[in-house]
Amino acid sequence: MKSIFDELNDAARSAIEISYGKKLDPILKWSSKPGFGDLQINIAMSLSKKLGVPPRDIATKIIENLDLSNFSDQDRMPEIAGPGFINIYLSNDKLNKYVHSLAKDEDLGIAKSQNPENIVIDYGGANIAKEMHIGHLRSTIIGDSLNRILTFLGNNIIPQDHLGDWGTQFGMLVEFLSNDGTIPKILPDLGDLNTFYKKAQSKFKEDEEFATKARKRVSLLQGGDKDSLRAWKHINNVTMKHILDIYSKLNVLLSEENSRGESMYNDMLSNVCDQLQEKAIAIISDGALVIYSKGILDRDGNPFGLIIRKTDGGYGYATTDIAALKYNAEIDKADRVVYVIDARQSQHMQMVFDATSRAGWIPNTSVFHAAFGTILGDDQKPFKTRSGDIVKLDDVITESISRAKKLIVSRENDFSEAEITELSKSIGIGALKYGDLSNNRAKNYVFDWDRMISMEGNTAPYLQYANARINSLLAKSGYENSEISDFKVDIATQYEREVVKILSRFTETLNDITQTYEPHKLCTYLFDLAQSFSGFYENCTVLNEKDEAIKNSRLNICLQISRTLTRGLDLLGIDAPDRL
C-alpha cells in the first residue's frame, strides 16, 4: 500500500517527464499552512534556472500533464502560488479511501522493502566488570529503536553488542581473583562490580609486585591458559547477568546471542595488522604499527595516527574495530553497518572506516556513524550524582519507575496494586526512553525528571494517555475493533482532514529514519498525531453524535489513530497501556 505522498510524488514525476523529458525529483512537500493547499510541488524554481524558462510557465505545463484524478475534487484544482509553487488540494474522497485501506492493513500502510538488506547495528557496548551507567543509555535505546524500525520495514537486522571484554585490564582483574598466583576453584560472585573493578585498579597502581603479576597474567590469558580463561569467563558471566537484567528492564531486544565482545576478534588481530602493513596502509612509527589517514591531524597540526599494534605487541580497540568491520562485511555479508556510538568517537570511527575501505575489505558495505551527544545535568556538564560519581543506569531506571508510580497514584483511578506496579514500569521506562529519543541524537540534552514524567508536552506519558483515552472511547462504543474497522469513513470537518493527513505520513516518517537514523523524527510524528487527535476530539463529537454514520466514521478514524500510536510507540520500545 502506497502512502498518499508517494502516490502524488509518482504522479508529479510522471508529469515532469512528460513535460520536459527528464526524470526529476518534484520536490514535493506537505504544506506548512492550510492556505497553501495540502501539498506543494516546488521544482519549478530550480528547473527554471536550468531551462531559462519562467517558473510559473514551468508550473503551468506540469499541471497540464499532472493526472490528479485520484487526488483532487474538480472544484479544488491545483493552484500556482508565488513564483511557481504548485498547491495541491486533496479530496475528502481520497482521504476516506486512505483510512479504509489503512483499516484493512495489518502493517498500517507500511510497504516492506522490495530489496531487504543485511544491516548490522552496533549498539549497547557496555564494559565487562563494570556496572552499566547513564552513559550507556543513549547507545542502547537509540540502537534498539533503529533495530525495531529497520526490522519492521522488512530488513534483516544483525544486532551487535560490542562489549569491552578483552585487553590489558583483564590481566589485572583476573590476577586480582588469584591467591598468590593461583586461581581458586570456587570464584566469588564479585558483589558490586564497580567496587571490584576499583579495588583491582587501585592495587594495580599501588602494588608494583601485583602490577608485574597482572602484566604476566595478560600473556597467560592471551596465550589460552585454562585457569586464566576460567576466571575471565567467570567475570564475563557475572557481568552479563547484570547487563541482560538492565536490557530486560529497558525492554531492549539485545540478548546474549547478540554479544560480540572484543575477545571474539582476538584471533583475527595479528592477521589484520599483517595485511594492513603489507598493503602499506599501516607503517612502523616509534616501534608501534600505525595508520595515518589523510587530513587527520592532532592539536598541533601534525599527522595523527591510529595505533593498531602497540610497542609491546599488544592490540588496542582500534584493531578490534577494524577486525569487526571486516567480519561484518565478509562473514555477515552486511549491506550496511550502523554504529550507534558517542559523537566524541567521530574521528576514531572516521579513521577506522578509512583504513578498512583502503584495505578493500568493505567494497559492498556502506558504513555510518550514528553519533549521539551527551546527557547533561542542570550545570550543563555530563550528568553525575551530587557527590560527582557517575550515575548507575539501574538507579536511574528505579527512580523513573518510582516517579511514575507517584504520578499514577496522584491521579484519581481504580487500579489495583498489581496494575499500579505494571503501569509504573510502562510509564517510567517509557518516560526515560522517550525523554532521550525525542531529542535529536546528534545533540546534547539536559536530563530533566519533571519534563520526562509529565502528562503534558512532548512526552511518553502524554502519548500513552492519549492512546488510553482513545481505547476507552472505543470500548464505550459497544463495538469490537474488528467491527469498527469496517465502518465507512466520510470526512466532514477540517479537524478530521488534518488528523487523517497526519496518519498518512507514517510511512514517510519511517522511510526517512532508514536514511538518517534519527528516531526523534518518529517521536515528533507521534506527538503531532496525538495533538491533532486532541483537536479533533475537542471539536468533533464521537460517542454523543446523533448521526450514526458520522459517529461510526469518527470511531474508525479514532481506531486508526490508536493503532498508529501503539505501533509507533512499540517501534521506540515503549509500551502503550490500554488504560491509564
NORDA-V945208 format. One record per residue. RES is the residue in one letter. SS is DSSP state (helix for helix, strand for strand, loop for the rest). PHI is phi in whole degrees, 0 to 359 (none if undefined). Layout:
res={RES	RES}
ss={SS	SS}
phi={PHI	PHI}
//
This chain:
res={M	K	S	I	F	D	E	L	N	D	A	A	R	S	A	I	E	I	S	Y	G	K	K	L	D	P	I	L	K	W	S	S	K	P	G	F	G	D	L	Q	I	N	I	A	M	S	L	S	K	K	L	G	V	P	P	R	D	I	A	T	K	I	I	E	N	L	D	L	S	N	F	S	D	Q	D	R	M	P	E	I	A	G	P	G	F	I	N	I	Y	L	S	N	D	K	L	N	K	Y	V	H	S	L	A	K	D	E	D	L	G	I	A	K	S	Q	N	P	E	N	I	V	I	D	Y	G	G	A	N	I	A	K	E	M	H	I	G	H	L	R	S	T	I	I	G	D	S	L	N	R	I	L	T	F	L	G	N	N	I	I	P	Q	D	H	L	G	D	W	G	T	Q	F	G	M	L	V	E	F	L	S	N	D	G	T	I	P	K	I	L	P	D	L	G	D	L	N	T	F	Y	K	K	A	Q	S	K	F	K	E	D	E	E	F	A	T	K	A	R	K	R	V	S	L	L	Q	G	G	D	K	D	S	L	R	A	W	K	H	I	N	N	V	T	M	K	H	I	L	D	I	Y	S	K	L	N	V	L	L	S	E	E	N	S	R	G	E	S	M	Y	N	D	M	L	S	N	V	C	D	Q	L	Q	E	K	A	I	A	I	I	S	D	G	A	L	V	I	Y	S	K	G	I	L	D	R	D	G	N	P	F	G	L	I	I	R	K	T	D	G	G	Y	G	Y	A	T	T	D	I	A	A	L	K	Y	N	A	E	I	D	K	A	D	R	V	V	Y	V	I	D	A	R	Q	S	Q	H	M	Q	M	V	F	D	A	T	S	R	A	G	W	I	P	N	T	S	V	F	H	A	A	F	G	T	I	L	G	D	D	Q	K	P	F	K	T	R	S	G	D	I	V	K	L	D	D	V	I	T	E	S	I	S	R	A	K	K	L	I	V	S	R	E	N	D	F	S	E	A	E	I	T	E	L	S	K	S	I	G	I	G	A	L	K	Y	G	D	L	S	N	N	R	A	K	N	Y	V	F	D	W	D	R	M	I	S	M	E	G	N	T	A	P	Y	L	Q	Y	A	N	A	R	I	N	S	L	L	A	K	S	G	Y	E	N	S	E	I	S	D	F	K	V	D	I	A	T	Q	Y	E	R	E	V	V	K	I	L	S	R	F	T	E	T	L	N	D	I	T	Q	T	Y	E	P	H	K	L	C	T	Y	L	F	D	L	A	Q	S	F	S	G	F	Y	E	N	C	T	V	L	N	E	K	D	E	A	I	K	N	S	R	L	N	I	C	L	Q	I	S	R	T	L	T	R	G	L	D	L	L	G	I	D	A	P	D	R	L}
ss={loop	loop	loop	helix	helix	helix	helix	helix	helix	helix	helix	helix	helix	helix	helix	helix	helix	helix	helix	helix	loop	loop	loop	loop	loop	loop	loop	strand	strand	strand	loop	loop	loop	helix	helix	helix	loop	loop	strand	strand	strand	loop	helix	helix	helix	helix	helix	helix	helix	helix	helix	loop	loop	loop	helix	helix	helix	helix	helix	helix	helix	helix	helix	helix	loop	loop	loop	loop	loop	loop	loop	loop	loop	loop	loop	loop	loop	loop	strand	strand	strand	loop	loop	loop	strand	strand	strand	strand	loop	loop	loop	helix	helix	helix	helix	helix	helix	helix	helix	helix	helix	helix	helix	loop	loop	loop	loop	loop	loop	loop	loop	loop	loop	loop	loop	loop	loop	strand	strand	strand	strand	strand	loop	loop	loop	loop	strand	loop	loop	loop	loop	loop	strand	helix	helix	helix	helix	helix	helix	helix	helix	helix	helix	helix	helix	helix	helix	helix	helix	helix	helix	helix	loop	loop	loop	strand	strand	strand	strand	strand	strand	loop	loop	strand	loop	loop	loop	loop	helix	helix	helix	helix	helix	helix	helix	helix	helix	strand	strand	loop	loop	strand	strand	loop	loop	loop	loop	loop	loop	loop	loop	loop	helix	helix	helix	helix	helix	helix	helix	helix	helix	helix	helix	helix	helix	helix	loop	helix	helix	helix	helix	helix	helix	helix	helix	helix	helix	helix	helix	helix	helix	helix	loop	loop	loop	helix	helix	helix	helix	helix	helix	helix	helix	helix	helix	helix	helix	helix	helix	helix	helix	helix	helix	helix	helix	helix	helix	helix	helix	loop	loop	loop	loop	loop	loop	helix	helix	helix	strand	loop	loop	helix	helix	helix	helix	helix	helix	helix	helix	helix	helix	helix	helix	helix	helix	helix	helix	helix	loop	loop	loop	strand	strand	strand	strand	loop	loop	strand	strand	strand	strand	strand	strand	strand	strand	strand	strand	loop	loop	loop	loop	loop	strand	strand	strand	strand	strand	strand	strand	loop	loop	loop	loop	loop	loop	loop	helix	helix	helix	helix	helix	helix	helix	helix	helix	helix	helix	helix	helix	helix	loop	loop	loop	loop	loop	strand	strand	strand	strand	loop	loop	strand	helix	helix	helix	helix	helix	helix	helix	helix	helix	helix	helix	helix	helix	helix	helix	helix	loop	loop	loop	loop	loop	loop	loop	strand	strand	strand	strand	loop	loop	strand	loop	loop	strand	strand	loop	loop	loop	loop	loop	strand	loop	strand	loop	loop	loop	loop	loop	strand	loop	strand	helix	helix	helix	helix	helix	helix	helix	helix	helix	helix	helix	helix	helix	helix	helix	helix	helix	helix	loop	loop	loop	loop	loop	loop	helix	helix	helix	helix	helix	helix	helix	helix	helix	helix	helix	helix	helix	helix	helix	helix	helix	helix	helix	helix	helix	loop	loop	loop	loop	loop	loop	loop	strand	strand	loop	loop	helix	helix	helix	helix	loop	loop	loop	loop	loop	loop	loop	helix	helix	helix	helix	helix	helix	helix	helix	helix	helix	helix	helix	helix	helix	helix	helix	helix	loop	loop	loop	loop	helix	helix	helix	helix	loop	loop	loop	loop	loop	loop	loop	loop	loop	helix	helix	helix	helix	helix	helix	helix	helix	helix	helix	loop	loop	helix	helix	helix	helix	helix	helix	helix	helix	helix	helix	helix	loop	loop	loop	helix	helix	helix	helix	helix	helix	helix	helix	helix	helix	helix	helix	helix	helix	helix	helix	helix	helix	helix	helix	loop	loop	loop	loop	loop	loop	loop	loop	helix	helix	helix	helix	helix	helix	helix	helix	helix	helix	helix	helix	helix	helix	helix	helix	helix	helix	helix	helix	helix	helix	helix	helix	loop	loop	loop	loop	loop	loop	loop	loop	loop}
phi={none	274	286	301	300	296	298	292	298	296	296	291	301	297	296	293	294	296	287	229	68	233	268	230	288	292	54	276	223	288	290	277	228	305	292	257	82	267	225	230	262	246	284	304	294	290	290	300	295	284	262	69	242	306	299	292	294	296	299	299	292	297	299	301	254	267	274	248	299	263	241	245	284	297	271	231	286	304	235	261	240	56	288	161	289	257	271	247	252	282	280	299	299	296	291	300	296	296	297	300	295	298	297	263	252	299	262	56	80	275	279	289	301	285	230	303	249	274	237	272	246	268	211	90	70	286	255	292	78	226	283	293	236	303	293	272	297	296	302	294	274	293	299	293	294	294	303	295	293	292	292	302	277	101	271	264	261	246	290	233	268	278	281	274	234	212	122	302	296	284	296	297	293	293	297	295	279	277	237	56	89	254	273	297	291	258	258	290	279	76	54	283	302	296	295	302	296	296	296	295	295	297	295	298	283	263	244	295	296	296	299	295	295	296	294	293	296	301	297	298	296	291	274	92	303	298	294	295	294	297	292	298	295	296	300	299	297	296	292	298	300	294	297	293	295	296	300	295	298	275	56	255	283	299	230	298	295	271	292	229	289	301	297	300	257	303	289	271	297	299	293	300	297	299	293	293	288	297	277	64	273	249	228	280	221	53	87	254	266	229	248	249	250	302	86	267	236	274	297	268	86	266	305	255	257	259	282	249	217	285	297	271	90	280	245	255	290	296	297	296	298	294	298	295	293	299	296	303	287	273	264	284	55	289	280	220	232	246	259	266	224	314	300	292	262	301	294	301	294	301	288	295	299	297	296	293	292	297	284	79	268	231	296	241	237	269	237	213	263	277	289	231	278	260	278	250	267	300	275	67	246	312	300	220	286	299	278	94	281	290	277	289	295	297	293	295	297	299	295	295	294	297	293	295	297	299	297	295	295	288	262	293	200	239	287	283	298	295	294	297	298	292	296	300	294	298	288	296	292	299	297	297	290	294	301	272	295	286	270	305	300	284	252	288	213	270	287	221	302	298	288	292	260	221	276	239	87	279	227	295	302	297	292	296	292	300	292	295	299	294	299	295	299	295	296	289	292	89	258	282	301	296	287	299	295	269	294	290	260	219	298	236	227	295	293	292	302	296	290	288	299	292	306	289	268	299	300	300	300	293	297	296	295	294	257	259	57	238	295	297	292	289	300	299	299	295	294	299	295	295	293	294	300	301	295	297	292	287	249	232	294	240	296	268	292	284	282	300	296	294	301	295	300	289	297	294	299	299	299	290	295	297	300	288	299	297	292	298	296	298	292	264	78	240	289	234	300	291	234	204}
//
